């Protein structure tokens, strides 16, 4: 359930806007970014271990 919710949230993102925000030269080093969706750390841990991720780590490709 959490994986599907996180996937829907990720798929709804405008990735070009996300990239611009995260790579902005004016972004402070202590800026954590933004919240993709309301999820617990356990939800994200399950997402990372799931084979059904919409967003795969580049390190895994």
mmCIF file as gemmi writes it, N, C-alpha and C atoms, coordinates in Angstrom:
data_model
loop_
_atom_site.group_PDB
_atom_site.id
_atom_site.type_symbol
_atom_site.label_atom_id
_atom_site.label_alt_id
_atom_site.label_comp_id
_atom_site.label_asym_id
_atom_site.label_entity_id
_atom_site.label_seq_id
_atom_site.pdbx_PDB_ins_code
_atom_site.Cartn_x
_atom_site.Cartn_y
_atom_site.Cartn_z
_atom_site.occupancy
_atom_site.B_iso_or_equiv
_atom_site.pdbx_formal_charge
_atom_site.auth_seq_id
_atom_site.auth_asym_id
_atom_site.pdbx_PDB_model_num
ATOM 1 N N . UNK Axp A 1 ? 0.82 -1.193 0 1 0 ? 1 A 1
ATOM 2 C CA . UNK Axp A 1 ? 0 0 0 1 0 ? 1 A 1
ATOM 3 C C . UNK Axp A 1 ? 0.865 1.258 0 1 0 ? 1 A 1
ATOM 4 N N . UNK Axp A 2 ? 1.869 1.31 0.875 1 0 ? 2 A 1
ATOM 5 C CA . UNK Axp A 2 ? 2.749 2.479 0.93 1 0 ? 2 A 1
ATOM 6 C C . UNK Axp A 2 ? 3.507 2.645 -0.378 1 0 ? 2 A 1
ATOM 7 N N . UNK Axp A 3 ? 3.944 1.532 -0.962 1 0 ? 3 A 1
ATOM 8 C CA . UNK Axp A 3 ? 4.691 1.608 -2.219 1 0 ? 3 A 1
ATOM 9 C C . UNK Axp A 3 ? 3.834 2.225 -3.311 1 0 ? 3 A 1
ATOM 10 N N . UNK Axp A 4 ? 2.577 1.829 -3.393 1 0 ? 4 A 1
ATOM 11 C CA . UNK Axp A 4 ? 1.69 2.401 -4.412 1 0 ? 4 A 1
ATOM 12 C C . UNK Axp A 4 ? 1.476 3.897 -4.187 1 0 ? 4 A 1
ATOM 13 N N . UNK Axp A 5 ? 1.288 4.285 -2.926 1 0 ? 5 A 1
ATOM 14 C CA . UNK Axp A 5 ? 1.069 5.705 -2.6 1 0 ? 5 A 1
ATOM 15 C C . UNK Axp A 5 ? 2.304 6.531 -2.955 1 0 ? 5 A 1
ATOM 16 N N . UNK Axp A 6 ? 3.471 6.027 -2.608 1 0 ? 6 A 1
ATOM 17 C CA . UNK Axp A 6 ? 4.711 6.736 -2.925 1 0 ? 6 A 1
ATOM 18 C C . UNK Axp A 6 ? 4.905 6.792 -4.439 1 0 ? 6 A 1
ATOM 19 N N . UNK Axp A 7 ? 4.643 5.688 -5.143 1 0 ? 7 A 1
ATOM 20 C CA . UNK Axp A 7 ? 4.757 5.677 -6.604 1 0 ? 7 A 1
ATOM 21 C C . UNK Axp A 7 ? 3.847 6.72 -7.241 1 0 ? 7 A 1
ATOM 22 N N . UNK Axp A 8 ? 2.604 6.794 -6.782 1 0 ? 8 A 1
ATOM 23 C CA . UNK Axp A 8 ? 1.667 7.79 -7.345 1 0 ? 8 A 1
ATOM 24 C C . UNK Axp A 8 ? 2.191 9.205 -7.122 1 0 ? 8 A 1
ATOM 25 N N . UNK Axp A 9 ? 2.731 9.459 -5.951 1 0 ? 9 A 1
ATOM 26 C CA . UNK Axp A 9 ? 3.265 10.789 -5.648 1 0 ? 9 A 1
ATOM 27 C C . UNK Axp A 9 ? 4.466 11.111 -6.524 1 0 ? 9 A 1
ATOM 28 N N . UNK Axp A 10 ? 5.348 10.151 -6.709 1 0 ? 10 A 1
ATOM 29 C CA . UNK Axp A 10 ? 6.532 10.354 -7.548 1 0 ? 10 A 1
ATOM 30 C C . UNK Axp A 10 ? 6.126 10.58 -8.999 1 0 ? 10 A 1
ATOM 31 N N . UNK Axp A 11 ? 5.178 9.796 -9.487 1 0 ? 11 A 1
ATOM 32 C CA . UNK Axp A 11 ? 4.746 9.931 -10.876 1 0 ? 11 A 1
ATOM 33 C C . UNK Axp A 11 ? 4.055 11.263 -11.134 1 0 ? 11 A 1
ATOM 34 N N . UNK Axp A 12 ? 3.5 11.872 -10.097 1 0 ? 12 A 1
ATOM 35 C CA . UNK Axp A 12 ? 2.824 13.164 -10.255 1 0 ? 12 A 1
ATOM 36 C C . UNK Axp A 12 ? 3.805 14.34 -10.25 1 0 ? 12 A 1
ATOM 37 N N . UNK Axp A 13 ? 5.051 14.093 -9.867 1 0 ? 13 A 1
ATOM 38 C CA . UNK Axp A 13 ? 6.046 15.168 -9.808 1 0 ? 13 A 1
ATOM 39 C C . UNK Axp A 13 ? 6.485 15.6 -11.205 1 0 ? 13 A 1
ATOM 40 N N . UNK Axp A 14 ? 6.761 16.873 -11.352 1 0 ? 14 A 1
ATOM 41 C CA . UNK Axp A 14 ? 7.4 17.389 -12.562 1 0 ? 14 A 1
ATOM 42 C C . UNK Axp A 14 ? 8.906 17.278 -12.315 1 0 ? 14 A 1
ATOM 43 N N . UNK Axp A 15 ? 9.53 16.264 -12.876 1 0 ? 15 A 1
ATOM 44 C CA . UNK Axp A 15 ? 10.925 15.96 -12.567 1 0 ? 15 A 1
ATOM 45 C C . UNK Axp A 15 ? 11.883 17.078 -12.967 1 0 ? 15 A 1
ATOM 46 N N . UNK Axp A 16 ? 11.575 17.84 -13.988 1 0 ? 16 A 1
ATOM 47 C CA . UNK Axp A 16 ? 12.444 18.962 -14.36 1 0 ? 16 A 1
ATOM 48 C C . UNK Axp A 16 ? 12.433 20.03 -13.265 1 0 ? 16 A 1
ATOM 49 N N . UNK Axp A 17 ? 11.263 20.291 -12.697 1 0 ? 17 A 1
ATOM 50 C CA . UNK Axp A 17 ? 11.164 21.24 -11.59 1 0 ? 17 A 1
ATOM 51 C C . UNK Axp A 17 ? 11.908 20.709 -10.372 1 0 ? 17 A 1
ATOM 52 N N . UNK Axp A 18 ? 11.769 19.424 -10.098 1 0 ? 18 A 1
ATOM 53 C CA . UNK Axp A 18 ? 12.476 18.802 -8.967 1 0 ? 18 A 1
ATOM 54 C C . UNK Axp A 18 ? 13.982 18.954 -9.149 1 0 ? 18 A 1
ATOM 55 N N . UNK Axp A 19 ? 14.484 18.653 -10.341 1 0 ? 19 A 1
ATOM 56 C CA . UNK Axp A 19 ? 15.927 18.765 -10.606 1 0 ? 19 A 1
ATOM 57 C C . UNK Axp A 19 ? 16.412 20.201 -10.429 1 0 ? 19 A 1
ATOM 58 N N . UNK Axp A 20 ? 15.642 21.159 -10.978 1 0 ? 20 A 1
ATOM 59 C CA . UNK Axp A 20 ? 16.037 22.566 -10.845 1 0 ? 20 A 1
ATOM 60 C C . UNK Axp A 20 ? 16.092 22.978 -9.38 1 0 ? 20 A 1
ATOM 61 N N . UNK Axp A 21 ? 15.099 22.558 -8.606 1 0 ? 21 A 1
ATOM 62 C CA . UNK Axp A 21 ? 15.066 22.919 -7.188 1 0 ? 21 A 1
ATOM 63 C C . UNK Axp A 21 ? 16.237 22.296 -6.436 1 0 ? 21 A 1
ATOM 64 N N . UNK Axp A 22 ? 16.453 21.006 -6.622 1 0 ? 22 A 1
ATOM 65 C CA . UNK Axp A 22 ? 17.498 20.312 -5.865 1 0 ? 22 A 1
ATOM 66 C C . UNK Axp A 22 ? 18.902 20.741 -6.278 1 0 ? 22 A 1
ATOM 67 N N . UNK Axp A 23 ? 19.068 21.19 -7.525 1 0 ? 23 A 1
ATOM 68 C CA . UNK Axp A 23 ? 20.387 21.588 -8.014 1 0 ? 23 A 1
ATOM 69 C C . UNK Axp A 23 ? 20.588 23.097 -8.072 1 0 ? 23 A 1
ATOM 70 N N . UNK Axp A 24 ? 19.654 23.865 -7.515 1 0 ? 24 A 1
ATOM 71 C CA . UNK Axp A 24 ? 19.745 25.327 -7.559 1 0 ? 24 A 1
ATOM 72 C C . UNK Axp A 24 ? 21.006 25.803 -6.839 1 0 ? 24 A 1
ATOM 73 N N . UNK Axp A 25 ? 21.765 26.695 -7.472 1 0 ? 25 A 1
ATOM 74 C CA . UNK Axp A 25 ? 22.993 27.187 -6.841 1 0 ? 25 A 1
ATOM 75 C C . UNK Axp A 25 ? 22.717 27.975 -5.557 1 0 ? 25 A 1
ATOM 76 N N . UNK Axp A 26 ? 21.503 28.474 -5.393 1 0 ? 26 A 1
ATOM 77 C CA . UNK Axp A 26 ? 21.166 29.25 -4.197 1 0 ? 26 A 1
ATOM 78 C C . UNK Axp A 26 ? 20.62 28.376 -3.066 1 0 ? 26 A 1
ATOM 79 N N . UNK Axp A 27 ? 20.472 27.083 -3.321 1 0 ? 27 A 1
ATOM 80 C CA . UNK Axp A 27 ? 19.95 26.176 -2.287 1 0 ? 27 A 1
ATOM 81 C C . UNK Axp A 27 ? 21 25.962 -1.212 1 0 ? 27 A 1
ATOM 82 N N . UNK Axp A 28 ? 20.594 26.181 0.024 1 0 ? 28 A 1
ATOM 83 C CA . UNK Axp A 28 ? 21.519 26.021 1.148 1 0 ? 28 A 1
ATOM 84 C C . UNK Axp A 28 ? 21.848 24.548 1.364 1 0 ? 28 A 1
ATOM 85 N N . UNK Axp A 29 ? 23.033 24.292 1.867 1 0 ? 29 A 1
ATOM 86 C CA . UNK Axp A 29 ? 23.495 22.923 2.096 1 0 ? 29 A 1
ATOM 87 C C . UNK Axp A 29 ? 22.637 22.189 3.125 1 0 ? 29 A 1
ATOM 88 N N . UNK Axp A 30 ? 22.064 22.924 4.072 1 0 ? 30 A 1
ATOM 89 C CA . UNK Axp A 30 ? 21.246 22.287 5.105 1 0 ? 30 A 1
ATOM 90 C C . UNK Axp A 30 ? 19.764 22.193 4.726 1 0 ? 30 A 1
ATOM 91 N N . UNK Axp A 31 ? 19.419 22.575 3.493 1 0 ? 31 A 1
ATOM 92 C CA . UNK Axp A 31 ? 18.048 22.465 2.998 1 0 ? 31 A 1
ATOM 93 C C . UNK Axp A 31 ? 17.779 20.995 2.667 1 0 ? 31 A 1
ATOM 94 N N . UNK Axp A 32 ? 16.825 20.351 3.35 1 0 ? 32 A 1
ATOM 95 C CA . UNK Axp A 32 ? 16.595 18.922 3.131 1 0 ? 32 A 1
ATOM 96 C C . UNK Axp A 32 ? 15.848 18.597 1.838 1 0 ? 32 A 1
ATOM 97 N N . UNK Axp A 33 ? 15.425 19.596 1.094 1 0 ? 33 A 1
ATOM 98 C CA . UNK Axp A 33 ? 14.679 19.334 -0.139 1 0 ? 33 A 1
ATOM 99 C C . UNK Axp A 33 ? 13.199 19.545 0.088 1 0 ? 33 A 1
ATOM 100 N N . UNK Axp A 34 ? 12.384 18.567 -0.279 1 0 ? 34 A 1
ATOM 101 C CA . UNK Axp A 34 ? 10.946 18.691 -0.099 1 0 ? 34 A 1
ATOM 102 C C . UNK Axp A 34 ? 10.358 17.317 0.187 1 0 ? 34 A 1
ATOM 103 N N . UNK Axp A 35 ? 9.158 17.33 0.712 1 0 ? 35 A 1
ATOM 104 C CA . UNK Axp A 35 ? 8.473 16.084 1.043 1 0 ? 35 A 1
ATOM 105 C C . UNK Axp A 35 ? 7.723 15.582 -0.179 1 0 ? 35 A 1
ATOM 106 N N . UNK Axp A 36 ? 7.978 14.353 -0.57 1 0 ? 36 A 1
ATOM 107 C CA . UNK Axp A 36 ? 7.296 13.751 -1.722 1 0 ? 36 A 1
ATOM 108 C C . UNK Axp A 36 ? 5.849 13.455 -1.354 1 0 ? 36 A 1
ATOM 109 N N . UNK Axp A 37 ? 5.646 12.872 -0.191 1 0 ? 37 A 1
ATOM 110 C CA . UNK Axp A 37 ? 4.312 12.569 0.309 1 0 ? 37 A 1
ATOM 111 C C . UNK Axp A 37 ? 4.4 12.255 1.797 1 0 ? 37 A 1
ATOM 112 N N . UNK Axp A 38 ? 3.271 12.183 2.454 1 0 ? 38 A 1
ATOM 113 C CA . UNK Axp A 38 ? 3.227 11.83 3.869 1 0 ? 38 A 1
ATOM 114 C C . UNK Axp A 38 ? 3.518 10.338 4.002 1 0 ? 38 A 1
ATOM 115 N N . UNK Axp A 39 ? 4.714 10.004 4.454 1 0 ? 39 A 1
ATOM 116 C CA . UNK Axp A 39 ? 5.112 8.607 4.639 1 0 ? 39 A 1
ATOM 117 C C . UNK Axp A 39 ? 6.073 8.509 5.81 1 0 ? 39 A 1
ATOM 118 N N . UNK Axp A 40 ? 6.023 7.391 6.471 1 0 ? 40 A 1
ATOM 119 C CA . UNK Axp A 40 ? 6.932 7.162 7.591 1 0 ? 40 A 1
ATOM 120 C C . UNK Axp A 40 ? 8.258 6.624 7.062 1 0 ? 40 A 1
ATOM 121 N N . UNK Axp A 41 ? 9.25 6.579 7.921 1 0 ? 41 A 1
ATOM 122 C CA . UNK Axp A 41 ? 10.532 5.982 7.546 1 0 ? 41 A 1
ATOM 123 C C . UNK Axp A 41 ? 10.332 4.51 7.207 1 0 ? 41 A 1
ATOM 124 N N . UNK Axp A 42 ? 9.468 3.825 7.95 1 0 ? 42 A 1
ATOM 125 C CA . UNK Axp A 42 ? 9.178 2.413 7.651 1 0 ? 42 A 1
ATOM 126 C C . UNK Axp A 42 ? 8.562 2.264 6.262 1 0 ? 42 A 1
ATOM 127 N N . UNK Axp A 43 ? 7.663 3.197 5.877 1 0 ? 43 A 1
ATOM 128 C CA . UNK Axp A 43 ? 7.084 3.174 4.525 1 0 ? 43 A 1
ATOM 129 C C . UNK Axp A 43 ? 8.188 3.279 3.481 1 0 ? 43 A 1
ATOM 130 N N . UNK Axp A 44 ? 9.122 4.224 3.69 1 0 ? 44 A 1
ATOM 131 C CA . UNK Axp A 44 ? 10.217 4.412 2.734 1 0 ? 44 A 1
ATOM 132 C C . UNK Axp A 44 ? 11.156 3.214 2.726 1 0 ? 44 A 1
ATOM 133 N N . UNK Axp A 45 ? 11.396 2.613 3.882 1 0 ? 45 A 1
ATOM 134 C CA . UNK Axp A 45 ? 12.232 1.409 3.925 1 0 ? 45 A 1
ATOM 135 C C . UNK Axp A 45 ? 11.599 0.29 3.104 1 0 ? 45 A 1
ATOM 136 N N . UNK Axp A 46 ? 10.281 0.102 3.231 1 0 ? 46 A 1
ATOM 137 C CA . UNK Axp A 46 ? 9.577 -0.914 2.43 1 0 ? 46 A 1
ATOM 138 C C . UNK Axp A 46 ? 9.64 -0.559 0.946 1 0 ? 46 A 1
ATOM 139 N N . UNK Axp A 47 ? 9.5 0.727 0.635 1 0 ? 47 A 1
ATOM 140 C CA . UNK Axp A 47 ? 9.568 1.176 -0.756 1 0 ? 47 A 1
ATOM 141 C C . UNK Axp A 47 ? 10.929 0.842 -1.367 1 0 ? 47 A 1
ATOM 142 N N . UNK Axp A 48 ? 11.986 1.142 -0.645 1 0 ? 48 A 1
ATOM 143 C CA . UNK Axp A 48 ? 13.349 0.903 -1.135 1 0 ? 48 A 1
ATOM 144 C C . UNK Axp A 48 ? 13.576 -0.581 -1.394 1 0 ? 48 A 1
ATOM 145 N N . UNK Axp A 49 ? 13.007 -1.436 -0.582 1 0 ? 49 A 1
ATOM 146 C CA . UNK Axp A 49 ? 13.184 -2.882 -0.74 1 0 ? 49 A 1
ATOM 147 C C . UNK Axp A 49 ? 12.229 -3.493 -1.763 1 0 ? 49 A 1
ATOM 148 N N . UNK Axp A 50 ? 11.215 -2.74 -2.174 1 0 ? 50 A 1
ATOM 149 C CA . UNK Axp A 50 ? 10.208 -3.25 -3.1 1 0 ? 50 A 1
ATOM 150 C C . UNK Axp A 50 ? 10.742 -3.342 -4.528 1 0 ? 50 A 1
ATOM 151 N N . UNK Axp A 51 ? 10.278 -4.342 -5.257 1 0 ? 51 A 1
ATOM 152 C CA . UNK Axp A 51 ? 10.61 -4.449 -6.681 1 0 ? 51 A 1
ATOM 153 C C . UNK Axp A 51 ? 9.679 -3.594 -7.523 1 0 ? 51 A 1
ATOM 154 N N . UNK Axp A 52 ? 8.685 -2.984 -6.9 1 0 ? 52 A 1
ATOM 155 C CA . UNK Axp A 52 ? 7.671 -2.207 -7.622 1 0 ? 52 A 1
ATOM 156 C C . UNK Axp A 52 ? 7.9 -0.707 -7.545 1 0 ? 52 A 1
ATOM 157 N N . UNK Axp A 53 ? 9.126 -0.286 -7.328 1 0 ? 53 A 1
ATOM 158 C CA . UNK Axp A 53 ? 9.432 1.14 -7.244 1 0 ? 53 A 1
ATOM 159 C C . UNK Axp A 53 ? 9.234 1.827 -8.595 1 0 ? 53 A 1
ATOM 160 N N . UNK Axp A 54 ? 8.668 3.023 -8.558 1 0 ? 54 A 1
ATOM 161 C CA . UNK Axp A 54 ? 8.578 3.835 -9.774 1 0 ? 54 A 1
ATOM 162 C C . UNK Axp A 54 ? 9.895 4.553 -10.025 1 0 ? 54 A 1
ATOM 163 N N . UNK Axp A 55 ? 10.64 4.786 -8.966 1 0 ? 55 A 1
ATOM 164 C CA . UNK Axp A 55 ? 11.898 5.518 -9.058 1 0 ? 55 A 1
ATOM 165 C C . UNK Axp A 55 ? 13.018 4.611 -8.567 1 0 ? 55 A 1
ATOM 166 N N . UNK Axp A 56 ? 13.848 4.158 -9.489 1 0 ? 56 A 1
ATOM 167 C CA . UNK Axp A 56 ? 14.939 3.253 -9.128 1 0 ? 56 A 1
ATOM 168 C C . UNK Axp A 56 ? 16.22 4.044 -8.898 1 0 ? 56 A 1
ATOM 169 N N . UNK Axp A 57 ? 17.021 3.575 -7.991 1 0 ? 57 A 1
ATOM 170 C CA . UNK Axp A 57 ? 18.307 4.199 -7.702 1 0 ? 57 A 1
ATOM 171 C C . UNK Axp A 57 ? 19.216 4.079 -8.916 1 0 ? 57 A 1
ATOM 172 N N . UNK Axp A 58 ? 19.932 5.14 -9.225 1 0 ? 58 A 1
ATOM 173 C CA . UNK Axp A 58 ? 20.892 5.082 -10.333 1 0 ? 58 A 1
ATOM 174 C C . UNK Axp A 58 ? 21.993 4.077 -10.044 1 0 ? 58 A 1
ATOM 175 N N . UNK Axp A 59 ? 22.297 3.883 -8.783 1 0 ? 59 A 1
ATOM 176 C CA . UNK Axp A 59 ? 23.345 2.939 -8.404 1 0 ? 59 A 1
ATOM 177 C C . UNK Axp A 59 ? 22.95 1.504 -8.743 1 0 ? 59 A 1
ATOM 178 N N . UNK Axp A 60 ? 21.657 1.258 -8.915 1 0 ? 60 A 1
ATOM 179 C CA . UNK Axp A 60 ? 21.177 -0.088 -9.193 1 0 ? 60 A 1
ATOM 180 C C . UNK Axp A 60 ? 21.057 -0.348 -10.691 1 0 ? 60 A 1
ATOM 181 N N . UNK Axp A 61 ? 21.241 0.668 -11.513 1 0 ? 61 A 1
ATOM 182 C CA . UNK Axp A 61 ? 21.048 0.511 -12.958 1 0 ? 61 A 1
ATOM 183 C C . UNK Axp A 61 ? 22.32 0.091 -13.637 1 0 ? 61 A 1
